[in-house]
Amino acid sequence: MRTFLRENGLAIFFGTIFVGTLAAQSLAGQRLVSAEQREHGGSAVSWWDYVTSPDFWGAVMENWQSEFLQFTLFIGATVWLVQKGSNESKKLDDVGLESDEQQEVGRHATADSPRFARADGLVRRLYENSLLLAMGLIFLATWLAQSLNNWRTFDEEQRAHGDAAVSWGRYLLDPDFWEKTLQNWQSEFLAVGVMVVFTIFLRQRGSPESKPVGAPHDETASSG
């Protein structure tokens, strides 16, 4: 057990705080919605009713989809774009998909390479792009879930004010949807850009996200 915990420390740490913060968000959100309901003469909502509501899942999906968009774009962009001196960039000469030898695929695969790295044709093409594909598909799924849940919440508010409900397609053109979407996107893009630039000049001893403390600022430390 001790070996398992040590070898999987990052996954366990982030999995634990993810579950904890999601639970805390649900409790805080349920109290907030209940307080708003009472202010308008309604009754409090149960925790279960809140966590199965479009209000809760719309808020959750807003954050999830922006995070996966961030990683999807970063994974794709760093294949072709570099930043001199940044630990988040490949070396300047490694722009592009790199050779089969560098990537250890096909006849250059080693004995302990994944089985799909030794395959040919479409199977290998899918595997060598599987990270980008997985992140992109999760982004699309969470974006769709966000739009559907926020649409349901929007329609409930429309009906509460005596206005007509709108179709999902019409909601996708509404400022309400894009204001909620873009406020998350811009924060993710800012965070990635800041990380790329900060790793040129700043250090954190012992972190793989940083160059060695004594490395020159113009050294692009990551091998990609």
JOMO-V567080 format. One record per residue. N is the residue number from 1. RES is the residue in one letter. PHI is phi in whole degrees, 0 to 359 (NA if undefined). OMEGA is omega in whole degrees, -180 to 180 (999 if undefined). D_LAST is the distance of its C-alpha to the last C-alpha in Angstrom with 2 decimals. Layout:
n=(N;N)
res=(RES;RES)
phi=(PHI;PHI)
omega=(OMEGA;OMEGA)
d_last=(D_LAST;D_LAST)
This chain:
n=(1;2;3;4;5;6;7;8;9;10;11;12;13;14;15;16;17;18;19;20;21;22;23;24;25;26;27;28;29;30;31;32;33;34;35;36;37;38;39;40;41;42;43;44;45;46;47;48;49;50;51;52;53;54;55;56;57;58;59;60;61;62;63;64;65;66;67;68;69;70;71;72;73;74;75;76;77;78;79;80;81;82;83;84;85;86;87;88;89;90;91;92;93;94;95;96;97;98;99;100;101;102;103;104;105;106;107;108;109;110;111;112;113;114;115;116;117;118;119;120;121;122;123;124;125;126;127;128;129;130;131;132;133;134;135;136;137;138;139;140;141;142;143;144;145;146;147;148;149;150;151;152;153;154;155;156;157;158;159;160;161;162;163;164;165;166;167;168;169;170;171;172;173;174;175;176;177;178;179;180;181;182;183;184;185;186;187;188;189;190;191;192;193;194;195;196;197;198;199;200;201;202;203;204;205;206;207;208;209;210;211;212;213;214;215;216;217;218;219;220;221;222;223;224)
res=(M;R;T;F;L;R;E;N;G;L;A;I;F;F;G;T;I;F;V;G;T;L;A;A;Q;S;L;A;G;Q;R;L;V;S;A;E;Q;R;E;H;G;G;S;A;V;S;W;W;D;Y;V;T;S;P;D;F;W;G;A;V;M;E;N;W;Q;S;E;F;L;Q;F;T;L;F;I;G;A;T;V;W;L;V;Q;K;G;S;N;E;S;K;K;L;D;D;V;G;L;E;S;D;E;Q;Q;E;V;G;R;H;A;T;A;D;S;P;R;F;A;R;A;D;G;L;V;R;R;L;Y;E;N;S;L;L;L;A;M;G;L;I;F;L;A;T;W;L;A;Q;S;L;N;N;W;R;T;F;D;E;E;Q;R;A;H;G;D;A;A;V;S;W;G;R;Y;L;L;D;P;D;F;W;E;K;T;L;Q;N;W;Q;S;E;F;L;A;V;G;V;M;V;V;F;T;I;F;L;R;Q;R;G;S;P;E;S;K;P;V;G;A;P;H;D;E;T;A;S;S;G)
phi=(NA;298;296;300;296;293;284;235;301;295;296;293;299;287;297;293;288;296;299;297;287;295;296;296;300;295;291;295;295;297;294;295;296;297;296;294;297;294;297;258;81;265;252;295;259;284;299;296;298;290;286;255;267;294;298;291;288;297;294;295;293;304;283;299;295;289;294;288;297;304;289;299;294;293;298;291;294;284;290;247;251;231;224;303;89;271;286;269;243;290;297;301;276;259;301;103;282;69;281;301;294;297;272;56;238;62;288;266;294;264;298;258;292;303;304;290;290;267;283;238;67;297;302;290;301;294;292;285;241;294;294;297;297;296;297;295;293;295;302;298;295;287;296;297;297;299;297;292;291;293;297;297;295;298;294;298;292;299;294;296;260;77;262;283;290;240;286;299;299;292;296;297;263;276;303;301;292;286;295;291;285;289;294;277;300;296;291;292;296;297;299;294;299;296;298;302;283;297;288;290;250;253;227;224;303;90;265;291;278;237;290;306;305;270;289;298;299;273;276;272;282;283;269;84)
omega=(180;178;179;-179;-179;-176;-178;-175;-178;-179;-179;-179;-177;175;-179;-178;174;-180;-179;-179;176;177;179;177;-179;180;179;-180;179;178;180;-180;178;178;178;178;-180;179;-179;176;179;180;180;177;178;178;-179;179;-179;-176;174;-177;175;178;180;-175;174;179;-180;-177;176;-179;-178;-175;180;178;-179;172;179;-177;178;180;-178;179;-180;-177;-176;171;-171;-177;180;176;-177;177;-177;176;178;-176;169;173;-172;-178;-176;-179;177;-174;179;-176;177;180;178;-177;177;179;-180;-178;178;178;179;-177;-179;175;175;-177;-177;177;180;-179;178;172;-173;-179;-180;179;179;-177;-177;174;-172;-180;179;180;-179;180;180;179;177;176;-179;180;-179;175;178;179;177;-177;-179;-180;178;176;179;178;180;180;177;178;177;-179;179;180;177;179;-178;175;179;177;177;179;178;180;180;178;-175;177;180;-180;-175;175;179;-179;-173;178;176;-179;-175;179;178;-180;178;-178;180;-180;179;179;180;-177;-177;-179;173;-169;-175;-175;167;-177;176;-179;177;177;-179;170;172;-174;-177;-178;178;180;-175;178;176;-164;-174;179;177;999)
d_last=(32.54;31.29;28.54;27.58;27.49;25.38;22.79;22.66;23.25;20.64;21.78;25.40;25.20;23.76;25.92;28.95;28.60;27.84;31.09;32.95;32.10;32.76;36.13;36.91;36.16;38.54;41.27;40.99;40.96;43.97;45.91;45.13;46.20;49.29;50.28;49.99;52.04;54.78;54.94;55.79;58.36;56.22;55.42;52.36;49.76;48.76;45.27;45.03;46.22;43.65;40.59;41.71;42.28;40.31;40.34;38.18;35.77;35.46;34.31;31.87;30.36;30.06;27.56;25.74;25.20;23.82;21.25;20.05;20.16;17.90;15.16;15.85;15.54;12.41;10.57;12.22;12.02;8.33;8.36;10.90;11.25;9.93;11.81;12.81;13.02;11.29;9.34;8.37;6.69;4.22;6.84;9.84;10.54;7.65;9.19;10.37;10.39;9.85;12.72;14.27;14.14;10.40;10.30;13.50;15.70;19.36;21.04;17.93;17.74;18.92;21.94;20.23;17.74;18.65;21.67;20.26;17.51;20.59;22.38;23.04;23.71;23.52;22.73;19.42;18.68;19.40;17.40;14.15;14.65;16.38;14.28;14.76;18.31;19.22;18.21;19.97;23.02;23.36;23.24;25.96;28.01;28.02;28.75;31.64;32.88;32.80;34.77;37.33;37.97;38.23;40.50;42.79;42.97;43.69;46.45;48.01;48.23;49.67;52.37;53.14;53.98;56.04;53.56;52.59;49.49;46.84;44.88;41.18;40.47;42.53;40.75;37.37;38.91;40.32;39.14;39.24;36.33;34.15;34.97;33.77;30.63;29.57;30.24;27.44;25.00;25.44;24.89;21.52;20.37;21.75;20.02;16.48;17.37;18.90;15.99;13.67;16.53;17.82;14.78;15.49;18.95;19.46;18.65;19.29;20.05;18.73;16.24;12.56;12.35;13.71;13.30;16.14;19.40;20.31;17.17;18.16;17.61;16.20;13.50;9.96;9.01;5.45;3.82;0.00)
